[in-house]
C-alpha cells in the first residue's frame, strides 16, 4: 500500500504542480582553479541539440561568442568599479558606515554613518 501511495503521488499532476517533493538534488560543486589572466580559461554552456555543419562551425562560433562576451564583461566591470573607489589622502574627512545595531530608535531615525573622522595615516592604496 505504501508503494501504491508513493507511485500515485509521483504521477499526480496536481501534487507535482503544488510541491516538487521528489526533487533531484543538485550536483556537488567542484573546485575550479583560479585563472591568472583573462582568456586563460574557457567555459562552455551545454545546450542543444545543435545542428552542426560538416566542419563543426557552430561550436567554434559558440566558443568565439563566449570569449567576446567574457572580454566585454571584464571591460564593463572595470569601467563600472572605477567611480566607486575613492583615494583618501592624509587630512581628508570621511564617514564610516555603521552596521544595523539594535537601538531604541526606529530604522528611519538610526544613523547610517559615524563621523566625521580625519585620515591620519594610510596603510595601502586599497580602498
mmCIF file of the C-alpha atoms, coordinates in Angstrom:
data_MODEL
# 
_entry.id   MODEL 
# 
loop_
_atom_site.group_PDB 
_atom_site.id 
_atom_site.type_symbol 
_atom_site.label_atom_id 
_atom_site.label_alt_id 
_atom_site.label_comp_id 
_atom_site.label_asym_id 
_atom_site.label_entity_id 
_atom_site.label_seq_id 
_atom_site.pdbx_PDB_ins_code 
_atom_site.Cartn_x 
_atom_site.Cartn_y 
_atom_site.Cartn_z 
_atom_site.occupancy 
_atom_site.B_iso_or_equiv 
_atom_site.pdbx_formal_charge 
_atom_site.auth_seq_id 
_atom_site.auth_comp_id 
_atom_site.auth_asym_id 
_atom_site.auth_atom_id 
_atom_site.pdbx_PDB_model_num 
ATOM 1   C CA . UNK A 1 1   ? 0.000  0.000  0.000   1.00 0.00 ? 1   UNK A CA 1 
ATOM 2   C CA . UNK A 1 2   ? 2.916  2.366  0.739   1.00 0.00 ? 2   UNK A CA 1 
ATOM 3   C CA . UNK A 1 3   ? 4.334  1.803  -2.762  1.00 0.00 ? 3   UNK A CA 1 
ATOM 4   C CA . UNK A 1 4   ? 0.938  2.443  -4.359  1.00 0.00 ? 4   UNK A CA 1 
ATOM 5   C CA . UNK A 1 5   ? 0.580  5.728  -2.487  1.00 0.00 ? 5   UNK A CA 1 
ATOM 6   C CA . UNK A 1 6   ? 4.117  6.761  -3.412  1.00 0.00 ? 6   UNK A CA 1 
ATOM 7   C CA . UNK A 1 7   ? 3.524  5.966  -7.103  1.00 0.00 ? 7   UNK A CA 1 
ATOM 8   C CA . UNK A 1 8   ? 0.209  7.855  -7.060  1.00 0.00 ? 8   UNK A CA 1 
ATOM 9   C CA . UNK A 1 9   ? 1.820  10.955 -5.560  1.00 0.00 ? 9   UNK A CA 1 
ATOM 10  C CA . UNK A 1 10  ? 4.674  10.781 -8.076  1.00 0.00 ? 10  UNK A CA 1 
ATOM 11  C CA . UNK A 1 11  ? 2.265  10.612 -11.006 1.00 0.00 ? 11  UNK A CA 1 
ATOM 12  C CA . UNK A 1 12  ? -0.372 13.057 -9.728  1.00 0.00 ? 12  UNK A CA 1 
ATOM 13  C CA . UNK A 1 13  ? -0.050 16.276 -11.727 1.00 0.00 ? 13  UNK A CA 1 
ATOM 14  C CA . UNK A 1 14  ? -1.835 18.368 -9.098  1.00 0.00 ? 14  UNK A CA 1 
ATOM 15  C CA . UNK A 1 15  ? 0.548  17.164 -6.376  1.00 0.00 ? 15  UNK A CA 1 
ATOM 16  C CA . UNK A 1 16  ? 3.586  17.815 -8.541  1.00 0.00 ? 16  UNK A CA 1 
ATOM 17  C CA . UNK A 1 17  ? 2.401  21.294 -9.529  1.00 0.00 ? 17  UNK A CA 1 
ATOM 18  C CA . UNK A 1 18  ? 1.953  22.320 -5.895  1.00 0.00 ? 18  UNK A CA 1 
ATOM 19  C CA . UNK A 1 19  ? 5.131  20.899 -4.453  1.00 0.00 ? 19  UNK A CA 1 
ATOM 20  C CA . UNK A 1 20  ? 8.004  19.101 -6.095  1.00 0.00 ? 20  UNK A CA 1 
ATOM 21  C CA . UNK A 1 21  ? 8.534  16.503 -3.387  1.00 0.00 ? 21  UNK A CA 1 
ATOM 22  C CA . UNK A 1 22  ? 10.814 14.325 -5.470  1.00 0.00 ? 22  UNK A CA 1 
ATOM 23  C CA . UNK A 1 23  ? 13.311 16.945 -6.499  1.00 0.00 ? 23  UNK A CA 1 
ATOM 24  C CA . UNK A 1 24  ? 16.601 15.761 -7.943  1.00 0.00 ? 24  UNK A CA 1 
ATOM 25  C CA . UNK A 1 25  ? 19.412 17.051 -5.729  1.00 0.00 ? 25  UNK A CA 1 
ATOM 26  C CA . UNK A 1 26  ? 21.862 19.445 -7.407  1.00 0.00 ? 26  UNK A CA 1 
ATOM 27  C CA . UNK A 1 27  ? 25.256 18.186 -8.455  1.00 0.00 ? 27  UNK A CA 1 
ATOM 28  C CA . UNK A 1 28  ? 28.049 18.814 -5.957  1.00 0.00 ? 28  UNK A CA 1 
ATOM 29  C CA . UNK A 1 29  ? 30.217 21.849 -6.562  1.00 0.00 ? 29  UNK A CA 1 
ATOM 30  C CA . UNK A 1 30  ? 33.639 21.140 -7.939  1.00 0.00 ? 30  UNK A CA 1 
ATOM 31  C CA . UNK A 1 31  ? 36.571 23.440 -7.242  1.00 0.00 ? 31  UNK A CA 1 
ATOM 32  C CA . UNK A 1 32  ? 37.809 25.434 -10.215 1.00 0.00 ? 32  UNK A CA 1 
ATOM 33  C CA . UNK A 1 33  ? 41.374 26.668 -10.442 1.00 0.00 ? 33  UNK A CA 1 
ATOM 34  C CA . UNK A 1 34  ? 41.683 30.439 -10.443 1.00 0.00 ? 34  UNK A CA 1 
ATOM 35  C CA . UNK A 1 35  ? 42.965 31.764 -13.758 1.00 0.00 ? 35  UNK A CA 1 
ATOM 36  C CA . UNK A 1 36  ? 45.827 34.246 -13.695 1.00 0.00 ? 36  UNK A CA 1 
ATOM 37  C CA . UNK A 1 37  ? 44.769 36.361 -16.679 1.00 0.00 ? 37  UNK A CA 1 
ATOM 38  C CA . UNK A 1 38  ? 41.620 36.934 -18.766 1.00 0.00 ? 38  UNK A CA 1 
ATOM 39  C CA . UNK A 1 39  ? 41.026 34.417 -21.522 1.00 0.00 ? 39  UNK A CA 1 
ATOM 40  C CA . UNK A 1 40  ? 43.164 31.743 -19.878 1.00 0.00 ? 40  UNK A CA 1 
ATOM 41  C CA . UNK A 1 41  ? 40.195 29.518 -19.082 1.00 0.00 ? 41  UNK A CA 1 
ATOM 42  C CA . UNK A 1 42  ? 37.119 28.855 -21.148 1.00 0.00 ? 42  UNK A CA 1 
ATOM 43  C CA . UNK A 1 43  ? 33.634 27.855 -20.052 1.00 0.00 ? 43  UNK A CA 1 
ATOM 44  C CA . UNK A 1 44  ? 31.096 26.115 -22.216 1.00 0.00 ? 44  UNK A CA 1 
ATOM 45  C CA . UNK A 1 45  ? 27.372 26.140 -21.619 1.00 0.00 ? 45  UNK A CA 1 
ATOM 46  C CA . UNK A 1 46  ? 25.965 22.875 -22.886 1.00 0.00 ? 46  UNK A CA 1 
ATOM 47  C CA . UNK A 1 47  ? 22.641 23.202 -24.620 1.00 0.00 ? 47  UNK A CA 1 
ATOM 48  C CA . UNK A 1 48  ? 21.176 21.649 -27.653 1.00 0.00 ? 48  UNK A CA 1 
ATOM 49  C CA . UNK A 1 49  ? 20.643 19.760 -29.769 1.00 0.00 ? 49  UNK A CA 1 
ATOM 50  C CA . UNK A 1 50  ? 22.649 21.859 -32.211 1.00 0.00 ? 50  UNK A CA 1 
ATOM 51  C CA . UNK A 1 51  ? 22.646 21.315 -35.938 1.00 0.00 ? 51  UNK A CA 1 
ATOM 52  C CA . UNK A 1 52  ? 26.297 21.112 -36.861 1.00 0.00 ? 52  UNK A CA 1 
ATOM 53  C CA . UNK A 1 53  ? 27.896 21.651 -40.212 1.00 0.00 ? 53  UNK A CA 1 
ATOM 54  C CA . UNK A 1 54  ? 30.447 19.153 -41.522 1.00 0.00 ? 54  UNK A CA 1 
ATOM 55  C CA . UNK A 1 55  ? 33.242 21.401 -40.193 1.00 0.00 ? 55  UNK A CA 1 
ATOM 56  C CA . UNK A 1 56  ? 31.547 21.869 -36.786 1.00 0.00 ? 56  UNK A CA 1 
ATOM 57  C CA . UNK A 1 57  ? 31.413 25.638 -37.205 1.00 0.00 ? 57  UNK A CA 1 
ATOM 58  C CA . UNK A 1 58  ? 28.602 26.123 -34.678 1.00 0.00 ? 58  UNK A CA 1 
ATOM 59  C CA . UNK A 1 59  ? 30.737 25.050 -31.743 1.00 0.00 ? 59  UNK A CA 1 
ATOM 60  C CA . UNK A 1 60  ? 33.535 27.348 -32.889 1.00 0.00 ? 60  UNK A CA 1 
ATOM 61  C CA . UNK A 1 61  ? 31.051 30.212 -33.138 1.00 0.00 ? 61  UNK A CA 1 
ATOM 62  C CA . UNK A 1 62  ? 29.718 29.492 -29.632 1.00 0.00 ? 62  UNK A CA 1 
ATOM 63  C CA . UNK A 1 63  ? 33.252 29.493 -28.190 1.00 0.00 ? 63  UNK A CA 1 
ATOM 64  C CA . UNK A 1 64  ? 34.098 32.691 -30.056 1.00 0.00 ? 64  UNK A CA 1 
ATOM 65  C CA . UNK A 1 65  ? 30.945 34.399 -28.745 1.00 0.00 ? 65  UNK A CA 1 
ATOM 66  C CA . UNK A 1 66  ? 31.734 33.293 -25.188 1.00 0.00 ? 66  UNK A CA 1 
ATOM 67  C CA . UNK A 1 67  ? 35.258 34.711 -25.453 1.00 0.00 ? 67  UNK A CA 1 
ATOM 68  C CA . UNK A 1 68  ? 33.941 38.036 -26.780 1.00 0.00 ? 68  UNK A CA 1 
ATOM 69  C CA . UNK A 1 69  ? 31.283 38.119 -24.075 1.00 0.00 ? 69  UNK A CA 1 
ATOM 70  C CA . UNK A 1 70  ? 33.882 37.485 -21.363 1.00 0.00 ? 70  UNK A CA 1 
ATOM 71  C CA . UNK A 1 71  ? 36.064 40.312 -22.681 1.00 0.00 ? 71  UNK A CA 1 
ATOM 72  C CA . UNK A 1 72  ? 33.120 42.725 -22.778 1.00 0.00 ? 72  UNK A CA 1 
ATOM 73  C CA . UNK A 1 73  ? 32.118 41.780 -19.214 1.00 0.00 ? 73  UNK A CA 1 
ATOM 74  C CA . UNK A 1 74  ? 35.661 42.414 -17.975 1.00 0.00 ? 74  UNK A CA 1 
ATOM 75  C CA . UNK A 1 75  ? 35.732 45.819 -19.692 1.00 0.00 ? 75  UNK A CA 1 
ATOM 76  C CA . UNK A 1 76  ? 32.319 46.701 -18.272 1.00 0.00 ? 76  UNK A CA 1 
ATOM 77  C CA . UNK A 1 77  ? 33.229 45.659 -14.736 1.00 0.00 ? 77  UNK A CA 1 
ATOM 78  C CA . UNK A 1 78  ? 36.466 47.668 -14.766 1.00 0.00 ? 78  UNK A CA 1 
ATOM 79  C CA . UNK A 1 79  ? 34.633 50.716 -16.116 1.00 0.00 ? 79  UNK A CA 1 
ATOM 80  C CA . UNK A 1 80  ? 31.857 50.494 -13.539 1.00 0.00 ? 80  UNK A CA 1 
ATOM 81  C CA . UNK A 1 81  ? 34.044 49.881 -10.476 1.00 0.00 ? 81  UNK A CA 1 
ATOM 82  C CA . UNK A 1 82  ? 36.381 52.839 -11.001 1.00 0.00 ? 82  UNK A CA 1 
ATOM 83  C CA . UNK A 1 83  ? 33.892 55.575 -9.982  1.00 0.00 ? 83  UNK A CA 1 
ATOM 84  C CA . UNK A 1 84  ? 33.112 53.769 -6.715  1.00 0.00 ? 84  UNK A CA 1 
ATOM 85  C CA . UNK A 1 85  ? 36.660 53.764 -5.375  1.00 0.00 ? 85  UNK A CA 1 
ATOM 86  C CA . UNK A 1 86  ? 37.994 56.839 -3.657  1.00 0.00 ? 86  UNK A CA 1 
ATOM 87  C CA . UNK A 1 87  ? 41.586 57.787 -2.996  1.00 0.00 ? 87  UNK A CA 1 
ATOM 88  C CA . UNK A 1 88  ? 41.728 59.036 0.592   1.00 0.00 ? 88  UNK A CA 1 
ATOM 89  C CA . UNK A 1 89  ? 44.696 61.235 1.377   1.00 0.00 ? 89  UNK A CA 1 
ATOM 90  C CA . UNK A 1 90  ? 46.031 62.292 4.777   1.00 0.00 ? 90  UNK A CA 1 
ATOM 91  C CA . UNK A 1 91  ? 43.941 65.139 6.172   1.00 0.00 ? 91  UNK A CA 1 
ATOM 92  C CA . UNK A 1 92  ? 40.687 64.224 4.397   1.00 0.00 ? 92  UNK A CA 1 
ATOM 93  C CA . UNK A 1 93  ? 37.467 63.976 6.405   1.00 0.00 ? 93  UNK A CA 1 
ATOM 94  C CA . UNK A 1 94  ? 35.453 60.786 5.934   1.00 0.00 ? 94  UNK A CA 1 
ATOM 95  C CA . UNK A 1 95  ? 32.451 58.980 7.386   1.00 0.00 ? 95  UNK A CA 1 
ATOM 96  C CA . UNK A 1 96  ? 32.249 55.309 8.404   1.00 0.00 ? 96  UNK A CA 1 
ATOM 97  C CA . UNK A 1 97  ? 29.135 53.303 7.610   1.00 0.00 ? 97  UNK A CA 1 
ATOM 98  C CA . UNK A 1 98  ? 27.674 51.719 10.741  1.00 0.00 ? 98  UNK A CA 1 
ATOM 99  C CA . UNK A 1 99  ? 26.025 48.297 10.726  1.00 0.00 ? 99  UNK A CA 1 
ATOM 100 C CA . UNK A 1 100 ? 22.428 47.921 11.813  1.00 0.00 ? 100 UNK A CA 1 
ATOM 101 C CA . UNK A 1 101 ? 22.821 47.652 15.570  1.00 0.00 ? 101 UNK A CA 1 
ATOM 102 C CA . UNK A 1 102 ? 19.793 47.281 17.815  1.00 0.00 ? 102 UNK A CA 1 
ATOM 103 C CA . UNK A 1 103 ? 18.890 50.548 19.427  1.00 0.00 ? 103 UNK A CA 1 
ATOM 104 C CA . UNK A 1 104 ? 15.868 52.313 20.798  1.00 0.00 ? 104 UNK A CA 1 
ATOM 105 C CA . UNK A 1 105 ? 15.470 54.317 17.599  1.00 0.00 ? 105 UNK A CA 1 
ATOM 106 C CA . UNK A 1 106 ? 13.400 53.209 14.636  1.00 0.00 ? 106 UNK A CA 1 
ATOM 107 C CA . UNK A 1 107 ? 15.313 52.192 11.481  1.00 0.00 ? 107 UNK A CA 1 
ATOM 108 C CA . UNK A 1 108 ? 14.444 55.505 9.808   1.00 0.00 ? 108 UNK A CA 1 
ATOM 109 C CA . UNK A 1 109 ? 15.929 57.557 12.641  1.00 0.00 ? 109 UNK A CA 1 
ATOM 110 C CA . UNK A 1 110 ? 19.019 55.396 13.225  1.00 0.00 ? 110 UNK A CA 1 
ATOM 111 C CA . UNK A 1 111 ? 22.254 57.000 11.973  1.00 0.00 ? 111 UNK A CA 1 
ATOM 112 C CA . UNK A 1 112 ? 23.713 55.229 8.953   1.00 0.00 ? 112 UNK A CA 1 
ATOM 113 C CA . UNK A 1 113 ? 27.172 56.787 9.230   1.00 0.00 ? 113 UNK A CA 1 
ATOM 114 C CA . UNK A 1 114 ? 29.563 57.803 12.006  1.00 0.00 ? 114 UNK A CA 1 
ATOM 115 C CA . UNK A 1 115 ? 31.989 60.620 11.752  1.00 0.00 ? 115 UNK A CA 1 
ATOM 116 C CA . UNK A 1 116 ? 33.478 62.810 10.507  1.00 0.00 ? 116 UNK A CA 1 
ATOM 117 C CA . UNK A 1 117 ? 36.908 61.298 11.053  1.00 0.00 ? 117 UNK A CA 1 
ATOM 118 C CA . UNK A 1 118 ? 40.158 62.793 9.803   1.00 0.00 ? 118 UNK A CA 1 
ATOM 119 C CA . UNK A 1 119 ? 42.557 60.479 7.914   1.00 0.00 ? 119 UNK A CA 1 
ATOM 120 C CA . UNK A 1 120 ? 45.809 60.418 9.883   1.00 0.00 ? 120 UNK A CA 1 
ATOM 121 C CA . UNK A 1 121 ? 47.732 57.590 8.221   1.00 0.00 ? 121 UNK A CA 1 
ATOM 122 C CA . UNK A 1 122 ? 47.368 55.490 5.046   1.00 0.00 ? 122 UNK A CA 1 
ATOM 123 C CA . UNK A 1 123 ? 48.492 51.867 5.138   1.00 0.00 ? 123 UNK A CA 1 
ATOM 124 C CA . UNK A 1 124 ? 47.978 50.989 1.458   1.00 0.00 ? 124 UNK A CA 1 
ATOM 125 C CA . UNK A 1 125 ? 46.391 52.287 -1.735  1.00 0.00 ? 125 UNK A CA 1 
ATOM 126 C CA . UNK A 1 126 ? 43.473 49.842 -1.464  1.00 0.00 ? 126 UNK A CA 1 
ATOM 127 C CA . UNK A 1 127 ? 40.106 51.421 -0.731  1.00 0.00 ? 127 UNK A CA 1 
# 
